[in-house]
Amino acid sequence: MNSQILEKVESSGVCGIKKAELKKIFGADCENTINELAKEDKVIVDNKGVAHYVWSKDNYLSHVSQNDPKFKILAKLVHNLEAKISQIPAKSENTVDFKIHFDNCVSEISSSLGWVPLADVRVKVCTILDITQEKFYSEVYAIVEQNPTKYEISTGGVEGIHVRGMLHGYIRRL
């Protein structure tokens, strides 16, 4: 009887089916089966007006997302949060390799004051790691933002990273 009731509930779609309708079809004994299916999270029992309705999980989610304004707002916020999370790059071995090569090049090229044009570092690092200029500056920006006590950047130069609307083309390790 479980599978028959579950099949009937699933076929009812987004509108769900009245609990009373299920009792007419399957008899009053189906109440226990519905409760059992609800405990197993196979169906959802909820009020719609004054009547009790039964939905499958997917159909209930569709029903609520179409008819409940609070749920619509929450679903949109969750979707936006998921999109932002998926855009956060995972810290990988490539990032670690980049930082090692970047630090080595900064040390090799630095003057007595420690300042290095980012363009010079970019040429060496991009050649070693075979990465694009965009990828290089994206990684440099991330490193500088994550380690503000280890690096200092200065405005100027012909290329670099943009911070607060200004081009910073020089860097030194602290």
Phi and psi restraints in degrees (value plus and minus 20) as a CYANA .aco file:
   2 ASN   PHI     -74.7   -34.7
   2 ASN   PSI     -69.6   -29.6
   3 SER   PHI     -86.8   -46.8
   3 SER   PSI     -53.9   -13.9
   4 GLN   PHI     -88.0   -48.0
   4 GLN   PSI     -64.2   -24.2
   5 ILE   PHI     -85.6   -45.6
   5 ILE   PSI     -64.6   -24.6
   6 LEU   PHI     -80.8   -40.8
   6 LEU   PSI     -61.4   -21.4
   7 GLU   PHI     -83.2   -43.2
   7 GLU   PSI     -61.8   -21.8
   8 LYS   PHI     -85.0   -45.0
   8 LYS   PSI     -61.7   -21.7
   9 VAL   PHI     -84.9   -44.9
   9 VAL   PSI     -64.9   -24.9
  10 GLU   PHI     -83.8   -43.8
  10 GLU   PSI     -56.8   -16.8
  11 SER   PHI     -94.2   -54.2
  11 SER   PSI     -33.7     6.3
  12 SER   PHI     -93.3   -53.3
  12 SER   PSI     -37.3     2.7
  13 GLY   PHI      55.8    95.8
  13 GLY   PSI    -175.3  -135.3
  14 VAL   PHI     -87.8   -47.8
  14 VAL   PSI     -46.0    -6.0
  15 CYS   PHI     -94.3   -54.3
  15 CYS   PSI     -40.7    -0.7
  16 GLY   PHI      54.7    94.7
  16 GLY   PSI    -198.5  -158.5
  17 ILE   PHI    -154.5  -114.5
  17 ILE   PSI     121.1   161.1
  18 LYS   PHI     -85.6   -45.6
  18 LYS   PSI     121.7   161.7
  19 LYS   PHI     -81.6   -41.6
  19 LYS   PSI     -58.1   -18.1
  20 ALA   PHI     -82.7   -42.7
  20 ALA   PSI     -55.7   -15.7
  21 GLU   PHI     -85.5   -45.5
  21 GLU   PSI     -60.3   -20.3
  22 LEU   PHI     -83.7   -43.7
  22 LEU   PSI     -58.3   -18.3
  23 LYS   PHI     -84.9   -44.9
  23 LYS   PSI     -56.2   -16.2
  24 LYS   PHI     -84.8   -44.8
  24 LYS   PSI     -61.2   -21.2
  25 ILE   PHI     -95.5   -55.5
  25 ILE   PSI     -66.4   -26.4
  26 PHE   PHI    -126.8   -86.8
  26 PHE   PSI     -22.9    17.1
  27 GLY   PHI      70.7   110.7
  27 GLY   PSI     146.8   186.8
  28 ALA   PHI     -85.7   -45.7
  28 ALA   PSI     -41.4    -1.4
  29 ASP   PHI     -86.5   -46.5
  29 ASP   PSI     -36.0     4.0
  30 CYS   PHI     -89.7   -49.7
  30 CYS   PSI     -34.3     5.7
  31 GLU   PHI     -75.9   -35.9
  31 GLU   PSI     -65.8   -25.8
  32 ASN   PHI     -84.4   -44.4
  32 ASN   PSI     -60.1   -20.1
  33 THR   PHI     -84.3   -44.3
  33 THR   PSI     -61.8   -21.8
  34 ILE   PHI     -83.0   -43.0
  34 ILE   PSI     -64.4   -24.4
  35 ASN   PHI     -82.1   -42.1
  35 ASN   PSI     -59.8   -19.8
  36 GLU   PHI     -85.0   -45.0
  36 GLU   PSI     -64.0   -24.0
  37 LEU   PHI     -84.7   -44.7
  37 LEU   PSI     -55.2   -15.2
  38 ALA   PHI     -87.6   -47.6
  38 ALA   PSI     -60.0   -20.0
  39 LYS   PHI     -84.8   -44.8
  39 LYS   PSI     -52.2   -12.2
  40 GLU   PHI    -103.5   -63.5
  40 GLU   PSI     -16.6    23.4
  41 ASP   PHI      40.3    80.3
  41 ASP   PSI      11.4    51.4
  42 LYS   PHI    -112.4   -72.4
  42 LYS   PSI     -46.7    -6.7
  43 VAL   PHI    -155.2  -115.2
  43 VAL   PSI     141.1   181.1
  44 ILE   PHI    -140.6  -100.6
  44 ILE   PSI     111.4   151.4
  45 VAL   PHI    -131.1   -91.1
  45 VAL   PSI     105.2   145.2
  46 ASP   PHI    -169.3  -129.3
  46 ASP   PSI     141.4   181.4
  47 ASN   PHI    -104.3   -64.3
  47 ASN   PSI     121.1   161.1
  48 LYS   PHI    -153.7  -113.7
  48 LYS   PSI      78.3   118.3
  49 GLY   PHI      54.9    94.9
  49 GLY   PSI    -146.8  -106.8
  50 VAL   PHI    -120.1   -80.1
  50 VAL   PSI     -28.7    11.3
  51 ALA   PHI    -115.3   -75.3
  51 ALA   PSI     132.7   172.7
  52 HIS   PHI    -112.3   -72.3
  52 HIS   PSI     107.5   147.5
  53 TYR   PHI    -135.7   -95.7
  53 TYR   PSI     136.8   176.8
  54 VAL   PHI    -144.8  -104.8
  54 VAL   PSI     113.0   153.0
  55 TRP   PHI    -150.2  -110.2
  55 TRP   PSI     137.4   177.4
  56 SER   PHI     -96.6   -56.6
  56 SER   PSI     142.2   182.2
  57 LYS   PHI     -78.4   -38.4
  57 LYS   PSI     -67.2   -27.2
  58 ASP   PHI     -84.5   -44.5
  58 ASP   PSI     -62.6   -22.6
  59 ASN   PHI     -86.3   -46.3
  59 ASN   PSI     -56.8   -16.8
  60 TYR   PHI     -85.1   -45.1
  60 TYR   PSI     -62.9   -22.9
  61 LEU   PHI     -79.7   -39.7
  61 LEU   PSI     -63.0   -23.0
  62 SER   PHI     -84.1   -44.1
  62 SER   PSI     -63.4   -23.4
  63 HIS   PHI     -79.4   -39.4
  63 HIS   PSI     -70.0   -30.0
  64 VAL   PHI     -85.8   -45.8
  64 VAL   PSI     -60.1   -20.1
  65 SER   PHI     -87.8   -47.8
  65 SER   PSI     -43.4    -3.4
  66 GLN   PHI    -107.6   -67.6
  66 GLN   PSI     -48.4    -8.4
  67 ASN   PHI    -135.5   -95.5
  67 ASN   PSI     -33.2     6.8
  68 ASP   PHI    -131.1   -91.1
  68 ASP   PSI      91.1   131.1
  69 PRO   PHI     -82.7   -42.7
  69 PRO   PSI     -54.3   -14.3
  70 LYS   PHI     -85.5   -45.5
  70 LYS   PSI     -62.5   -22.5
  71 PHE   PHI     -85.1   -45.1
  71 PHE   PSI     -58.3   -18.3
  72 LYS   PHI     -78.9   -38.9
  72 LYS   PSI     -64.5   -24.5
  73 ILE   PHI     -84.7   -44.7
  73 ILE   PSI     -67.0   -27.0
  74 LEU   PHI     -82.9   -42.9
  74 LEU   PSI     -61.4   -21.4
  75 ALA   PHI     -82.6   -42.6
  75 ALA   PSI     -59.6   -19.6
  76 LYS   PHI     -86.5   -46.5
  76 LYS   PSI     -61.0   -21.0
  77 LEU   PHI     -83.8   -43.8
  77 LEU   PSI     -62.4   -22.4
  78 VAL   PHI     -84.0   -44.0
  78 VAL   PSI     -62.4   -22.4
  79 HIS   PHI     -81.0   -41.0
  79 HIS   PSI     -64.4   -24.4
  80 ASN   PHI     -83.5   -43.5
  80 ASN   PSI     -60.4   -20.4
  81 LEU   PHI     -84.4   -44.4
  81 LEU   PSI     -62.9   -22.9
  82 GLU   PHI     -80.4   -40.4
  82 GLU   PSI     -61.0   -21.0
  83 ALA   PHI     -83.6   -43.6
  83 ALA   PSI     -61.7   -21.7
  84 LYS   PHI     -86.0   -46.0
  84 LYS   PSI     -61.3   -21.3
  85 ILE   PHI     -84.6   -44.6
  85 ILE   PSI     -59.3   -19.3
  86 SER   PHI     -88.3   -48.3
  86 SER   PSI     -40.4    -0.4
  87 GLN   PHI    -104.0   -64.0
  87 GLN   PSI     -35.2     4.8
  88 ILE   PHI     -93.8   -53.8
  88 ILE   PSI      99.8   139.8
  89 PRO   PHI     -91.1   -51.1
  89 PRO   PSI     118.1   158.1
  90 ALA   PHI     -93.5   -53.5
  90 ALA   PSI     121.3   161.3
  91 LYS   PHI     -93.6   -53.6
  91 LYS   PSI      98.7   138.7
  92 SER   PHI    -140.5  -100.5
  92 SER   PSI     159.7   199.7
  93 GLU   PHI     -83.4   -43.4
  93 GLU   PSI     -51.4   -11.4
  94 ASN   PHI     -80.4   -40.4
  94 ASN   PSI     -59.4   -19.4
  95 THR   PHI     -85.0   -45.0
  95 THR   PSI     -61.1   -21.1
  96 VAL   PHI     -84.9   -44.9
  96 VAL   PSI     -65.9   -25.9
  97 ASP   PHI     -78.3   -38.3
  97 ASP   PSI     -63.7   -23.7
  98 PHE   PHI     -79.0   -39.0
  98 PHE   PSI     -69.0   -29.0
  99 LYS   PHI     -80.7   -40.7
  99 LYS   PSI     -61.1   -21.1
 100 ILE   PHI     -82.4   -42.4
 100 ILE   PSI     -69.2   -29.2
 101 HIS   PHI     -86.3   -46.3
 101 HIS   PSI     -59.0   -19.0
 102 PHE   PHI     -81.2   -41.2
 102 PHE   PSI     -70.1   -30.1
 103 ASP   PHI     -81.3   -41.3
 103 ASP   PSI     -61.1   -21.1
 104 ASN   PHI     -81.8   -41.8
 104 ASN   PSI     -64.8   -24.8
 105 CYS   PHI     -86.6   -46.6
 105 CYS   PSI     -60.4   -20.4
 106 VAL   PHI     -81.2   -41.2
 106 VAL   PSI     -62.5   -22.5
 107 SER   PHI     -84.9   -44.9
 107 SER   PSI     -62.1   -22.1
 108 GLU   PHI     -86.8   -46.8
 108 GLU   PSI     -59.6   -19.6
 109 ILE   PHI    -110.1   -70.1
 109 ILE   PSI     -38.1     1.9
 110 SER   PHI     -81.5   -41.5
 110 SER   PSI     128.2   168.2
 111 SER   PHI    -103.9   -63.9
 111 SER   PSI    -194.4  -154.4
 112 SER   PHI     -85.1   -45.1
 112 SER   PSI     -46.5    -6.5
 113 LEU   PHI    -106.6   -66.6
 113 LEU   PSI     -32.2     7.8
 114 GLY   PHI      75.9   115.9
 114 GLY   PSI     -29.0    11.0
 115 TRP   PHI     -98.4   -58.4
 115 TRP   PSI     119.5   159.5
 116 VAL   PHI    -155.2  -115.2
 116 VAL   PSI     114.4   154.4
 117 PRO   PHI     -87.9   -47.9
 117 PRO   PSI     109.6   149.6
 118 LEU   PHI     -81.0   -41.0
 118 LEU   PSI     -49.8    -9.8
 119 ALA   PHI     -81.3   -41.3
 119 ALA   PSI     -60.5   -20.5
 120 ASP   PHI     -86.9   -46.9
 120 ASP   PSI     -61.9   -21.9
 121 VAL   PHI     -85.0   -45.0
 121 VAL   PSI     -60.9   -20.9
 122 ARG   PHI     -78.3   -38.3
 122 ARG   PSI     -65.0   -25.0
 123 VAL   PHI     -77.5   -37.5
 123 VAL   PSI     -67.9   -27.9
 124 LYS   PHI     -86.8   -46.8
 124 LYS   PSI     -69.0   -29.0
 125 VAL   PHI     -86.8   -46.8
 125 VAL   PSI     -62.1   -22.1
 126 CYS   PHI     -84.0   -44.0
 126 CYS   PSI     -55.1   -15.1
 127 THR   PHI     -88.3   -48.3
 127 THR   PSI     -65.1   -25.1
 128 ILE   PHI     -85.4   -45.4
 128 ILE   PSI     -67.2   -27.2
 129 LEU   PHI    -114.3   -74.3
 129 LEU   PSI     -26.9    13.1
 130 ASP   PHI      34.9    74.9
 130 ASP   PSI      37.1    77.1
 131 ILE   PHI    -142.1  -102.1
 131 ILE   PSI     144.7   184.7
 132 THR   PHI    -101.9   -61.9
 132 THR   PSI     146.5   186.5
 133 GLN   PHI     -83.0   -43.0
 133 GLN   PSI     -60.3   -20.3
 134 GLU   PHI     -82.1   -42.1
 134 GLU   PSI     -63.4   -23.4
 135 LYS   PHI     -84.1   -44.1
 135 LYS   PSI     -61.6   -21.6
 136 PHE   PHI     -78.5   -38.5
 136 PHE   PSI     -72.0   -32.0
 137 TYR   PHI     -89.8   -49.8
 137 TYR   PSI     -49.4    -9.4
 138 SER   PHI     -84.4   -44.4
 138 SER   PSI     -64.2   -24.2
 139 GLU   PHI     -87.1   -47.1
 139 GLU   PSI     -61.3   -21.3
 140 VAL   PHI     -81.6   -41.6
 140 VAL   PSI     -64.8   -24.8
 141 TYR   PHI     -79.2   -39.2
 141 TYR   PSI     -64.5   -24.5
 142 ALA   PHI     -83.4   -43.4
 142 ALA   PSI     -63.5   -23.5
 143 ILE   PHI     -83.2   -43.2
 143 ILE   PSI     -65.8   -25.8
 144 VAL   PHI     -84.8   -44.8
 144 VAL   PSI     -60.9   -20.9
 145 GLU   PHI     -87.1   -47.1
 145 GLU   PSI     -57.1   -17.1
 146 GLN   PHI    -101.6   -61.6
 146 GLN   PSI     -39.2     0.8
 147 ASN   PHI    -151.0  -111.0
 147 ASN   PSI      41.5    81.5
 148 PRO   PHI     -85.9   -45.9
 148 PRO   PSI     -39.2     0.8
 149 THR   PHI    -109.3   -69.3
 149 THR   PSI     -27.2    12.8
 150 LYS   PHI    -125.3   -85.3
 150 LYS   PSI     -38.0     2.0
 151 TYR   PHI    -153.4  -113.4
 151 TYR   PSI     127.8   167.8
 152 GLU   PHI    -147.6  -107.6
 152 GLU   PSI     114.6   154.6
 153 ILE   PHI    -134.7   -94.7
 153 ILE   PSI     134.3   174.3
 154 SER   PHI    -154.2  -114.2
 154 SER   PSI     128.5   168.5
 155 THR   PHI     -89.9   -49.9
 155 THR   PSI     140.5   180.5
 156 GLY   PHI      92.0   132.0
 156 GLY   PSI    -196.9  -156.9
 157 GLY   PHI      68.9   108.9
 157 GLY   PSI     153.9   193.9
 158 VAL   PHI    -116.5   -76.5
 158 VAL   PSI     -39.5     0.5
 159 GLU   PHI    -172.0  -132.0
 159 GLU   PSI     139.7   179.7
 160 GLY   PHI     148.2   188.2
 160 GLY   PSI    -170.7  -130.7
 161 ILE   PHI    -130.4   -90.4
 161 ILE   PSI     127.9   167.9
 162 HIS   PHI    -116.3   -76.3
 162 HIS   PSI     102.8   142.8
 163 VAL   PHI    -149.6  -109.6
 163 VAL   PSI     106.2   146.2
 164 ARG   PHI      30.3    70.3
 164 ARG   PSI      21.0    61.0
 165 GLY   PHI      59.1    99.1
 165 GLY   PSI     -15.3    24.7
 166 MET   PHI    -139.6   -99.6
 166 MET   PSI     124.9   164.9
 167 LEU   PHI    -101.1   -61.1
 167 LEU   PSI     103.7   143.7
 168 HIS   PHI    -131.3   -91.3
 168 HIS   PSI      89.8   129.8
 169 GLY   PHI    -130.3   -90.3
 169 GLY   PSI     -14.8    25.2
 170 TYR   PHI    -148.1  -108.1
 170 TYR   PSI     128.4   168.4
 171 ILE   PHI    -164.5  -124.5
 171 ILE   PSI     132.2   172.2
 172 ARG   PHI    -168.3  -128.3
 172 ARG   PSI     132.2   172.2
 173 ARG   PHI    -107.4   -67.4
 173 ARG   PSI     121.0   161.0
